[in-house]
């Protein structure tokens, strides 16, 4: 656990994408969905903790800026 290139990291990435896809598929007409993995790709390792599911400080800052466009619509 905690290795940047370990199986745990890859597993977290796969699970996060599957979870987001499930949420998106269950949305109703009055719900907006923003796929955060598209805004903050997990390949940008400096934004994510070792599990690639939780952000670090720099990731939250980039998320704040990245959400500005979709939320303004």
VONULO-890767 format. One record per atom (N, C-alpha, C, O, CB): residue in one letter; atom name; x, y, z. Coordinates in Angstrom, 1 decimal. Glycine has a CB too. Layout:
BEGIN
[rec "a" "CA" [X Y Z]],
...
This chain:
BEGIN
[rec "x" "N" [0.8 -1.2 0.0]],
[rec "x" "CA" [0.0 0.0 0.0]],
[rec "x" "C" [0.9 1.2 0.0]],
[rec "x" "O" [1.9 1.3 0.6]],
[rec "x" "CB" [-0.9 0.0 1.2]],
[rec "x" "N" [0.4 2.2 -0.7]],
[rec "x" "CA" [1.1 3.5 -0.7]],
[rec "x" "C" [2.2 3.7 -1.7]],
[rec "x" "O" [2.7 4.8 -1.8]],
[rec "x" "CB" [1.7 3.7 0.7]],
[rec "x" "N" [2.4 2.7 -2.5]],
[rec "x" "CA" [3.4 2.8 -3.5]],
[rec "x" "C" [2.8 3.5 -4.7]],
[rec "x" "O" [1.7 3.2 -5.1]],
[rec "x" "CB" [4.0 1.4 -3.9]],
[rec "x" "N" [3.5 4.4 -5.4]],
[rec "x" "CA" [3.0 5.1 -6.5]],
[rec "x" "C" [2.7 4.2 -7.7]],
[rec "x" "O" [1.7 4.4 -8.4]],
[rec "x" "CB" [4.0 6.1 -7.0]],
[rec "x" "N" [3.4 3.2 -7.9]],
[rec "x" "CA" [3.2 2.3 -9.0]],
[rec "x" "C" [2.7 0.9 -8.6]],
[rec "x" "O" [2.7 0.0 -9.4]],
[rec "x" "CB" [4.5 2.1 -9.8]],
[rec "x" "N" [2.2 0.8 -7.4]],
[rec "x" "CA" [1.7 -0.5 -6.9]],
[rec "x" "C" [0.3 -0.8 -7.4]],
[rec "x" "O" [-0.4 0.0 -7.9]],
[rec "x" "CB" [1.7 -0.5 -5.4]],
[rec "x" "N" [-0.1 -2.1 -7.2]],
[rec "x" "CA" [-1.4 -2.5 -7.6]],
[rec "x" "C" [-2.5 -1.8 -6.9]],
[rec "x" "O" [-3.6 -1.6 -7.5]],
[rec "x" "CB" [-1.5 -4.0 -7.4]],
[rec "x" "N" [-2.3 -1.4 -5.7]],
[rec "x" "CA" [-3.3 -0.7 -4.9]],
[rec "x" "C" [-3.7 0.6 -5.6]],
[rec "x" "O" [-4.9 1.0 -5.7]],
[rec "x" "CB" [-2.9 -0.4 -3.5]],
[rec "x" "N" [-2.7 1.4 -6.2]],
[rec "x" "CA" [-3.0 2.6 -6.9]],
[rec "x" "C" [-3.8 2.4 -8.1]],
[rec "x" "O" [-4.8 3.0 -8.4]],
[rec "x" "CB" [-1.7 3.3 -7.2]],
[rec "x" "N" [-3.4 1.4 -8.9]],
[rec "x" "CA" [-4.2 1.1 -10.1]],
[rec "x" "C" [-5.6 0.6 -9.8]],
[rec "x" "O" [-6.5 1.0 -10.5]],
[rec "x" "CB" [-3.5 0.0 -10.9]],
[rec "x" "N" [-5.8 -0.1 -8.8]],
[rec "x" "CA" [-7.1 -0.6 -8.4]],
[rec "x" "C" [-8.0 0.6 -8.0]],
[rec "x" "O" [-9.1 0.6 -8.3]],
[rec "x" "CB" [-6.9 -1.6 -7.2]],
[rec "x" "N" [-7.4 1.5 -7.3]],
[rec "x" "CA" [-8.1 2.7 -6.9]],
[rec "x" "C" [-8.6 3.5 -8.1]],
[rec "x" "O" [-9.8 4.0 -8.1]],
[rec "x" "CB" [-7.3 3.6 -6.0]],
[rec "x" "N" [-7.8 3.6 -9.1]],
[rec "x" "CA" [-8.1 4.3 -10.3]],
[rec "x" "C" [-9.3 3.7 -11.0]],
[rec "x" "O" [-10.2 4.3 -11.5]],
[rec "x" "CB" [-6.9 4.4 -11.2]],
[rec "x" "N" [-9.2 2.3 -11.2]],
[rec "x" "CA" [-10.3 1.6 -11.8]],
[rec "x" "C" [-11.6 1.7 -11.1]],
[rec "x" "O" [-12.7 1.9 -11.7]],
[rec "x" "CB" [-9.9 0.1 -12.0]],
[rec "x" "N" [-11.5 1.6 -9.8]],
[rec "x" "CA" [-12.7 1.6 -8.9]],
[rec "x" "C" [-13.4 3.0 -9.0]],
[rec "x" "O" [-14.6 3.1 -9.0]],
[rec "x" "CB" [-12.4 1.3 -7.5]],
[rec "x" "N" [-12.6 4.1 -9.0]],
[rec "x" "CA" [-13.1 5.4 -9.1]],
[rec "x" "C" [-13.8 5.7 -10.4]],
[rec "x" "O" [-14.9 6.2 -10.4]],
[rec "x" "CB" [-11.9 6.4 -8.9]],
[rec "x" "N" [-13.2 5.2 -11.5]],
[rec "x" "CA" [-13.9 5.4 -12.8]],
[rec "x" "C" [-15.2 4.6 -12.8]],
[rec "x" "O" [-16.2 5.1 -13.4]],
[rec "x" "CB" [-13.0 4.9 -13.9]],
[rec "x" "N" [-15.2 3.4 -12.3]],
[rec "x" "CA" [-16.4 2.6 -12.3]],
[rec "x" "C" [-17.5 3.2 -11.4]],
[rec "x" "O" [-18.7 3.2 -11.8]],
[rec "x" "CB" [-16.1 1.1 -11.8]],
[rec "x" "N" [-17.1 3.7 -10.3]],
[rec "x" "CA" [-18.1 4.4 -9.4]],
[rec "x" "C" [-18.7 5.6 -10.1]],
[rec "x" "O" [-19.9 5.8 -10.0]],
[rec "x" "CB" [-17.4 4.8 -8.1]],
[rec "x" "N" [-17.9 6.4 -10.7]],
[rec "x" "CA" [-18.4 7.6 -11.4]],
[rec "x" "C" [-19.3 7.2 -12.5]],
[rec "x" "O" [-20.4 7.9 -12.7]],
[rec "x" "CB" [-17.2 8.4 -12.0]],
[rec "x" "N" [-19.0 6.2 -13.3]],
[rec "x" "CA" [-19.9 5.7 -14.3]],
[rec "x" "C" [-21.2 5.3 -13.8]],
[rec "x" "O" [-22.3 5.5 -14.4]],
[rec "x" "CB" [-19.2 4.6 -15.1]],
[rec "x" "N" [-21.2 4.6 -12.7]],
[rec "x" "CA" [-22.5 4.1 -12.1]],
[rec "x" "C" [-23.3 5.3 -11.6]],
[rec "x" "O" [-24.5 5.3 -11.9]],
[rec "x" "CB" [-22.2 3.2 -10.9]],
[rec "x" "N" [-22.7 6.3 -11.0]],
[rec "x" "CA" [-23.5 7.5 -10.6]],
[rec "x" "C" [-24.1 8.1 -11.8]],
[rec "x" "O" [-25.3 8.5 -11.8]],
[rec "x" "CB" [-22.6 8.4 -9.8]],
[rec "x" "N" [-23.3 8.3 -12.8]],
[rec "x" "CA" [-23.8 9.0 -14.0]],
[rec "x" "C" [-25.0 8.3 -14.7]],
[rec "x" "O" [-25.9 8.9 -15.1]],
[rec "x" "CB" [-22.7 9.2 -15.0]],
[rec "x" "N" [-24.9 7.0 -14.6]],
[rec "x" "CA" [-26.0 6.2 -15.3]],
[rec "x" "C" [-27.3 6.2 -14.5]],
[rec "x" "O" [-28.4 5.9 -15.0]],
[rec "x" "CB" [-25.6 4.7 -15.4]],
[rec "x" "N" [-27.3 6.6 -13.2]],
[rec "x" "CA" [-28.5 6.7 -12.4]],
[rec "x" "C" [-29.1 8.1 -12.2]],
[rec "x" "O" [-29.9 8.2 -11.3]],
[rec "x" "CB" [-28.2 6.0 -11.1]],
[rec "x" "N" [-28.6 9.0 -12.9]],
[rec "x" "CA" [-29.1 10.4 -12.7]],
[rec "x" "C" [-30.4 10.6 -13.3]],
[rec "x" "O" [-30.8 10.0 -14.3]],
[rec "x" "CB" [-28.1 11.4 -13.3]],
[rec "x" "N" [-31.2 11.5 -12.7]],
[rec "x" "CA" [-32.5 11.9 -13.3]],
[rec "x" "C" [-32.3 13.2 -14.1]],
[rec "x" "O" [-31.2 13.7 -14.2]],
[rec "x" "CB" [-33.5 12.1 -12.1]],
[rec "x" "N" [-33.4 13.7 -14.6]],
[rec "x" "CA" [-33.4 14.8 -15.5]],
[rec "x" "C" [-33.0 16.1 -14.8]],
[rec "x" "O" [-32.5 17.1 -15.4]],
[rec "x" "CB" [-34.7 15.0 -16.2]],
[rec "x" "N" [-33.2 16.2 -13.5]],
[rec "x" "CA" [-33.0 17.4 -12.7]],
[rec "x" "C" [-31.7 17.4 -12.0]],
[rec "x" "O" [-31.5 18.2 -11.0]],
[rec "x" "CB" [-34.1 17.7 -11.8]],
[rec "x" "N" [-30.8 16.6 -12.4]],
[rec "x" "CA" [-29.5 16.5 -11.6]],
[rec "x" "C" [-28.3 16.7 -12.6]],
[rec "x" "O" [-28.3 16.2 -13.7]],
[rec "x" "CB" [-29.3 15.1 -11.0]],
[rec "x" "N" [-27.4 17.6 -12.2]],
[rec "x" "CA" [-26.2 17.8 -13.0]],
[rec "x" "C" [-25.1 16.9 -12.5]],
[rec "x" "O" [-25.0 16.6 -11.3]],
[rec "x" "CB" [-25.8 19.3 -13.0]],
[rec "x" "N" [-24.3 16.4 -13.4]],
[rec "x" "CA" [-23.2 15.5 -13.1]],
[rec "x" "C" [-21.9 16.1 -13.7]],
[rec "x" "O" [-21.9 16.4 -14.9]],
[rec "x" "CB" [-23.5 14.1 -13.5]],
[rec "x" "N" [-20.9 16.2 -12.9]],
[rec "x" "CA" [-19.6 16.6 -13.3]],
[rec "x" "C" [-18.6 15.5 -13.0]],
[rec "x" "O" [-18.4 15.2 -11.9]],
[rec "x" "CB" [-19.1 18.0 -12.7]],
[rec "x" "N" [-18.0 14.9 -14.0]],
[rec "x" "CA" [-17.0 13.8 -13.8]],
[rec "x" "C" [-15.7 14.4 -13.5]],
[rec "x" "O" [-15.0 15.0 -14.3]],
[rec "x" "CB" [-16.9 12.9 -15.1]],
[rec "x" "N" [-15.4 14.3 -12.2]],
[rec "x" "CA" [-14.1 14.9 -11.7]],
[rec "x" "C" [-12.9 14.3 -12.3]],
[rec "x" "O" [-11.8 14.9 -12.3]],
[rec "x" "CB" [-14.1 14.8 -10.2]],
[rec "x" "N" [-13.0 13.0 -12.7]],
[rec "x" "CA" [-11.8 12.3 -13.2]],
[rec "x" "C" [-11.4 13.0 -14.6]],
[rec "x" "O" [-10.3 13.0 -15.0]],
[rec "x" "CB" [-12.0 10.8 -13.4]],
[rec "x" "N" [-12.5 13.5 -15.3]],
[rec "x" "CA" [-12.2 14.1 -16.6]],
[rec "x" "C" [-11.5 15.5 -16.3]],
[rec "x" "O" [-10.7 16.0 -17.1]],
[rec "x" "CB" [-13.5 14.3 -17.4]],
[rec "x" "N" [-11.9 16.2 -15.2]],
[rec "x" "CA" [-11.4 17.5 -14.9]],
[rec "x" "C" [-10.0 17.4 -14.3]],
[rec "x" "O" [-9.1 18.2 -14.5]],
[rec "x" "CB" [-12.3 18.2 -14.0]],
[rec "x" "N" [-9.8 16.3 -13.5]],
[rec "x" "CA" [-8.5 16.1 -12.8]],
[rec "x" "C" [-8.1 14.7 -13.0]],
[rec "x" "O" [-8.2 13.8 -12.1]],
[rec "x" "CB" [-8.7 16.4 -11.3]],
[rec "x" "N" [-7.5 14.4 -14.2]],
[rec "x" "CA" [-7.0 13.1 -14.5]],
[rec "x" "C" [-6.1 12.5 -13.4]],
[rec "x" "O" [-5.2 13.2 -12.9]],
[rec "x" "CB" [-6.4 13.0 -15.8]],
[rec "x" "N" [-6.3 11.2 -13.1]],
[rec "x" "CA" [-5.4 10.6 -12.1]],
[rec "x" "C" [-4.0 10.4 -12.6]],
[rec "x" "O" [-3.1 10.2 -11.7]],
[rec "x" "CB" [-6.0 9.2 -11.8]],
[rec "x" "N" [-3.7 10.6 -13.8]],
[rec "x" "CA" [-2.3 10.5 -14.3]],
[rec "x" "C" [-1.5 11.8 -13.8]],
[rec "x" "O" [-0.3 11.7 -13.8]],
[rec "x" "CB" [-2.3 10.5 -15.8]],
[rec "x" "N" [-2.2 12.8 -13.4]],
[rec "x" "CA" [-1.5 14.0 -12.8]],
[rec "x" "C" [-1.3 13.7 -11.3]],
[rec "x" "O" [-2.0 14.1 -10.4]],
[rec "x" "CB" [-2.4 15.3 -12.9]],
[rec "x" "N" [-0.3 12.8 -11.1]],
[rec "x" "CA" [-0.1 12.2 -9.8]],
[rec "x" "C" [0.1 13.2 -8.7]],
[rec "x" "O" [-0.2 12.9 -7.5]],
[rec "x" "CB" [1.2 11.3 -9.8]],
[rec "x" "N" [0.7 14.4 -9.0]],
[rec "x" "CA" [0.9 15.4 -7.9]],
[rec "x" "C" [-0.4 15.9 -7.3]],
[rec "x" "O" [-0.3 16.6 -6.3]],
[rec "x" "CB" [1.7 16.5 -8.5]],
[rec "x" "N" [-1.5 15.7 -7.9]],
[rec "x" "CA" [-2.8 16.2 -7.4]],
[rec "x" "C" [-3.5 15.2 -6.5]],
[rec "x" "O" [-4.4 15.6 -5.7]],
[rec "x" "CB" [-3.7 16.5 -8.6]],
[rec "x" "N" [-3.0 13.9 -6.5]],
[rec "x" "CA" [-3.7 12.9 -5.8]],
[rec "x" "C" [-2.9 12.2 -4.7]],
[rec "x" "O" [-1.7 12.2 -4.8]],
[rec "x" "CB" [-4.1 11.8 -6.8]],
[rec "x" "N" [-3.6 11.7 -3.7]],
[rec "x" "CA" [-2.9 10.9 -2.7]],
[rec "x" "C" [-2.5 9.6 -3.3]],
[rec "x" "O" [-2.8 9.3 -4.5]],
[rec "x" "CB" [-3.8 10.7 -1.4]],
[rec "x" "N" [-1.8 8.7 -2.6]],
[rec "x" "CA" [-1.4 7.4 -3.1]],
[rec "x" "C" [-2.5 6.6 -3.6]],
[rec "x" "O" [-2.2 5.7 -4.5]],
[rec "x" "CB" [-0.6 6.7 -2.0]],
[rec "x" "N" [-3.7 6.7 -3.1]],
[rec "x" "CA" [-4.8 5.8 -3.6]],
[rec "x" "C" [-5.5 6.3 -4.8]],
[rec "x" "O" [-6.4 5.6 -5.4]],
[rec "x" "CB" [-5.8 5.7 -2.5]],
[rec "x" "N" [-5.1 7.5 -5.3]],
[rec "x" "CA" [-5.7 8.1 -6.5]],
[rec "x" "C" [-7.2 8.3 -6.4]],
[rec "x" "O" [-7.9 8.4 -7.4]],
[rec "x" "CB" [-5.4 7.3 -7.7]],
[rec "x" "N" [-7.7 8.3 -5.2]],
[rec "x" "CA" [-9.1 8.5 -4.9]],
[rec "x" "C" [-9.4 9.8 -4.2]],
[rec "x" "O" [-10.4 10.5 -4.3]],
[rec "x" "CB" [-9.8 7.3 -4.2]],
[rec "x" "N" [-8.4 10.2 -3.4]],
[rec "x" "CA" [-8.4 11.4 -2.6]],
[rec "x" "C" [-7.4 12.4 -3.1]],
[rec "x" "O" [-6.3 12.1 -3.4]],
[rec "x" "CB" [-8.2 11.1 -1.1]],
[rec "x" "N" [-7.8 13.7 -3.1]],
[rec "x" "CA" [-6.9 14.8 -3.5]],
[rec "x" "C" [-6.0 15.2 -2.4]],
[rec "x" "O" [-6.3 15.0 -1.2]],
[rec "x" "CB" [-7.7 15.9 -4.1]],
[rec "x" "N" [-4.9 15.9 -2.8]],
[rec "x" "CA" [-4.0 16.6 -1.8]],
[rec "x" "C" [-4.3 18.1 -2.0]],
[rec "x" "O" [-5.1 18.4 -2.9]],
[rec "x" "CB" [-2.5 16.2 -2.1]],
[rec "x" "N" [-3.7 18.9 -1.3]],
[rec "x" "CA" [-3.9 20.4 -1.3]],
[rec "x" "C" [-3.9 20.9 -2.7]],
[rec "x" "O" [-4.8 21.7 -3.1]],
[rec "x" "CB" [-2.9 21.1 -0.5]],
[rec "x" "N" [-2.9 20.6 -3.5]],
[rec "x" "CA" [-2.8 21.2 -4.9]],
[rec "x" "C" [-3.9 20.7 -5.7]],
[rec "x" "O" [-4.4 21.4 -6.6]],
[rec "x" "CB" [-1.4 20.7 -5.5]],
[rec "x" "N" [-4.4 19.4 -5.5]],
[rec "x" "CA" [-5.5 18.9 -6.2]],
[rec "x" "C" [-6.8 19.6 -5.9]],
[rec "x" "O" [-7.6 19.9 -6.8]],
[rec "x" "CB" [-5.7 17.4 -5.9]],
[rec "x" "N" [-7.0 20.0 -4.7]],
[rec "x" "CA" [-8.2 20.7 -4.3]],
[rec "x" "C" [-8.2 22.1 -4.9]],
[rec "x" "O" [-9.3 22.7 -5.3]],
[rec "x" "CB" [-8.4 20.8 -2.8]],
[rec "x" "N" [-7.0 22.7 -5.0]],
[rec "x" "CA" [-6.9 24.0 -5.6]],
[rec "x" "C" [-7.3 24.0 -7.1]],
[rec "x" "O" [-8.0 24.8 -7.6]],
[rec "x" "CB" [-5.5 24.6 -5.4]],
[rec "x" "N" [-6.7 23.0 -7.8]],
[rec "x" "CA" [-7.0 22.8 -9.2]],
[rec "x" "C" [-8.5 22.5 -9.4]],
[rec "x" "O" [-9.1 22.9 -10.4]],
[rec "x" "CB" [-6.1 21.7 -9.8]],
[rec "x" "N" [-9.1 21.7 -8.5]],
[rec "x" "CA" [-10.5 21.3 -8.6]],
[rec "x" "C" [-11.3 22.6 -8.5]],
[rec "x" "O" [-12.3 22.7 -9.3]],
[rec "x" "CB" [-10.9 20.3 -7.5]],
[rec "x" "N" [-11.0 23.4 -7.6]],
[rec "x" "CA" [-11.7 24.7 -7.4]],
[rec "x" "C" [-11.8 25.5 -8.7]],
[rec "x" "O" [-12.8 26.0 -9.1]],
[rec "x" "CB" [-11.1 25.5 -6.3]],
[rec "x" "N" [-10.6 25.6 -9.4]],
[rec "x" "CA" [-10.5 26.3 -10.6]],
[rec "x" "C" [-11.2 25.6 -11.8]],
[rec "x" "O" [-11.9 26.2 -12.6]],
[rec "x" "CB" [-9.1 26.6 -11.0]],
[rec "x" "N" [-11.1 24.3 -11.8]],
[rec "x" "CA" [-11.7 23.5 -12.9]],
[rec "x" "C" [-13.2 23.5 -12.8]],
[rec "x" "O" [-13.9 23.4 -13.8]],
[rec "x" "CB" [-11.2 22.0 -12.8]],
[rec "x" "N" [-13.8 23.6 -11.6]],
[rec "x" "CA" [-15.2 23.5 -11.5]],
[rec "x" "C" [-15.9 24.9 -11.8]],
[rec "x" "O" [-17.1 24.9 -12.0]],
[rec "x" "CB" [-15.6 23.2 -10.0]],
[rec "x" "N" [-15.1 25.9 -11.9]],
[rec "x" "CA" [-15.7 27.2 -12.2]],
[rec "x" "C" [-16.5 27.2 -13.5]],
[rec "x" "O" [-17.6 27.8 -13.6]],
[rec "x" "CB" [-14.6 28.3 -12.3]],
[rec "x" "N" [-16.0 26.6 -14.6]],
[rec "x" "CA" [-16.6 26.6 -15.9]],
[rec "x" "C" [-17.9 25.8 -15.9]],
[rec "x" "O" [-19.0 26.4 -16.3]],
[rec "x" "CB" [-15.7 26.1 -17.0]],
[rec "x" "N" [-17.9 24.6 -15.5]],
[rec "x" "CA" [-19.2 23.8 -15.5]],
[rec "x" "C" [-20.2 24.4 -14.5]],
[rec "x" "O" [-21.4 24.3 -14.8]],
[rec "x" "CB" [-18.9 22.4 -15.1]],
[rec "x" "N" [-19.8 25.0 -13.4]],
[rec "x" "CA" [-20.8 25.5 -12.5]],
[rec "x" "C" [-21.4 26.8 -13.0]],
[rec "x" "O" [-22.5 27.2 -12.5]],
[rec "x" "CB" [-20.2 25.7 -11.1]],
[rec "x" "N" [-20.7 27.5 -13.8]],
[rec "x" "CA" [-21.2 28.8 -14.3]],
[rec "x" "C" [-22.3 28.6 -15.4]],
[rec "x" "O" [-23.0 29.5 -15.7]],
[rec "x" "CB" [-20.0 29.6 -15.0]],
[rec "x" "N" [-22.4 27.4 -15.9]],
[rec "x" "CA" [-23.4 27.1 -17.0]],
[rec "x" "C" [-24.7 27.1 -16.4]],
[rec "x" "O" [-25.7 26.8 -17.2]],
[rec "x" "CB" [-23.1 25.8 -17.7]],
